[in-house]
Amino acid sequence: MKVKKRVTKGARLYLLLSLFIIFISFFMLKNVVSYTEPIEEMFINHPLTEKEIEKVQVVRIYDIEKVELPNEKQDFYIIEDELGYHMLKSGNAKLDEMAEEASKLSKARPFENKLFLLKIRVIPEIKRGRRGRKIVKISPEMQQDFAAVFQKSNLAKKKEREAKNDTMLAYTYQLAHLKTDLYFDEFDEIDLWFEIGKGIVVLIVGLGFLVASGKIIYHNYKNYKELFELFPEVQGHMNLLVENAEYVSKDFALLVYKGHIIIHADEFYVESLNKIRGIRKFKKSYRAIVEYYLRVKYKNSDEPYELSIGSFAGKRYVDDEKWLEENYNILVEL
């Protein structure tokens, strides 16, 4: 058995988890930055594409009309955008104003010379869930309602009427029919705060693991410092502890050296046996995982100190427990 100085002993898993979780949180918060990016810059830097499903995007509106859908309580709008005709779900008063303004103009694409931009999400008809399950976003009935409302809309009639005198417009209108396999949902600032909240919660969890690992490293550092002050000869020659030990337990990662108990399992611990009135092994179970600990209790305190000694089979290491009990009064009920 070898004993090496490792101040990160017992903290490495926490440290790894904390760094991984903090990285994930930064990635989540980095995505939030795009939500707060000025809408004009998003429009220039990230052109709208329907393939980027359920991401915040920017769409330019050329024409808009407010409509009602059967069995739907929320307002919908038919919009003509740079990709064609879509449904937009929103309750924003600004859209009501835009629809009212567009209705007063007789020409096709009334906002063609104005830059009307909206942050939106693209809601697909079908999204694949876990294990190939399909989650339907737009029912066939809603698709039919979309198409029926679009055909009866003033926006469609206006385009048809003006297309009669414009061959190019008629050709464009025929190609750019209503997309019933997806609709747009206006981005809400509440969504932004929700995304920020998720990122912060994940960051807090990561920082919690980081603090836990920091505490273990700090305790290890203090105990190593105390060991080297007590026994300068072992600094740089840690294996002298094993070679000159009064007792060695490889399974418990425990040894006794010059009247001091030293545990170098998941954490590093050193203490004079004169200060200890009891040591007891116990276990903590979580489903199929069993982890064993040593609980050290001091003569001048009722507050025990617990050290992890790893996951062991329950019926092994009888000799080690017997030594702890017989040599240092371990039978004290802690």
Order of alpha helices (4+ residues) and beta strands (2+ residues): alpha-alpha-beta-beta-beta-alpha-beta-beta-beta-alpha-alpha-alpha-beta-alpha-alpha-beta-beta-beta-beta-beta-beta-beta-alpha
